[in-house]
Amino acid sequence: MRNLATMTSTTGTDGLSVRTASASDALSRDAAGLLPELVALRRALHAAPEVGLDLPATQRAVLDALAGLDLEITLGTRTTSVVAVLRGRHPGPAVLLRGDMDALPVVEQTGLDYASTNGAMHACGHDLHTAGLVGAVRLLHERRSELAGSVVFMFQPGEEGLGGAKIMLEEGLLDAAGERPVAAFAIHVGPGEAGVFSTRAGTIAAGSNQLHVTVHGAGGHGSKPDGALDPVPAVAEIVTALQAMVTRRFSVLDPIVLTVTQLRAGTAINVIPASASLGATVRTLSVESTDRVEREAQSLAAGIAAAHGCTAEVRFVRQYPVTVNAAGPTTEVVRLLGERFGEDRVHLMPAAMMGSEDFSFVLEQVPGTFFSVGASPAGVDPATAAWNHSPQVLFDDAVLADQAVAFAHLALSWLAPARG
């Protein structure tokens, strides 16, 4: 592996610095040449973000960026997804590369000259993911003769809570190349030292679940609570009991994060409502803890409601599964990224993050790796930088070249003729 002492920089035509493993390396040099084009695409997407599963302008921008390339393109029917297949010169397996495209309903507060003004924001960096994946397409297209197999490029809508990856799987994503991929990879930007990659084998991101509890009592006049069955104290007690439950009934080695984010009760201040409810997000790191928290929450809510003379209706929604990186591919990804960028730019995460990812649906069916790259701009301290989903979060355009090179290097390595 190379170390940082061997790292050099090249500069794109607009003056953007590109970190590369070797200035004479063709892959890095080509990425530097593409960078101004990728930055322009990223900023155009950032200025006009779209939310959810229906991203027509974003889809059109991707298709325009891929126009003229020798690709097999399939468009989604239930979403505005784009699946592009690149065939190598030699026969071999397929690998999948993912870039998500959707934004968040967040009002941007960055002050950038290309900031969004439509009430939505690419506050999770998906504009960089999309442009970075386009860069990988371009780099690999120029190297088709080196590929023994196919590359499936997955441009995905609806990652932010809508399960866009699951829909794409249902529409045949894994059969796009004619055979199922042998490996799948996704990169996510976040605050951190620019160009530094992070990942780990095993569980890397939590499963995302929703807990909804409605307590039914009997309404009445606010001045005469003894003539009613007030559901509000029951719901309040359930909130605090849930916090104790996850810290006292579950191991700290398989942690759960349960955060109550919604409370609803009544419409008039002098009326005891007939029902009250709460909503919570529940993050888990194993199937076992997911199953158990569902059972325990139902039992706890029912018991507390009964103690107040009420009944509880509990609904537990499993949104995204736990994201699990396959051990073998992840070990190889760490080696290849260290080989390409220098081992000091590849960090092993000591623990999983409690955020969730719908790339988990892909990794349930294909062995692979989800990894991140730091993208804090120069002058922004990663330790105090605004985090993903913040209206103030900032990302460095220069990591687009890192993403493109990382994806291309992984695909070229996995589909090398000798290996194939």
Secondary structure, 3 states (H helix, E strand, C coil): CCCHHHCEEEECCCCCEEEECCCCCHHHHHHHHHHHHHHHHHHHHHHCCCECCCCHHHHHHHHHHHCCCCCEEEECCCCCCEEEEEECCEEEEEEEEEEECCEECCCCCCCCCCCCCCCCECCCCHHHHHHHHHHHHHHHHCCHHHCEEEEEEEEECCCCCCCHHHHHHHCCHHHCCCCCCCEEEEEEEECCCCCCEEECCEEEECEEEEEEEEEECECEECCCHHHCECHHHHHHHHHHHHHHHHHHCCCCCCCEEEEEEEEEECCCCCEECCEEEEEEEEEECCHHHHHHHHHHHHHHHHHHHHHCCCEEEEEEEEEECCEEECHHHHHHHHHHHHHHHCHHHEEECCCCECCCCCCHHHHCCCCEEEEEEECCCCCCCCCCCCCCCCCCCCCCCCHHHHHHHHHHHHHHHHCCCCCC
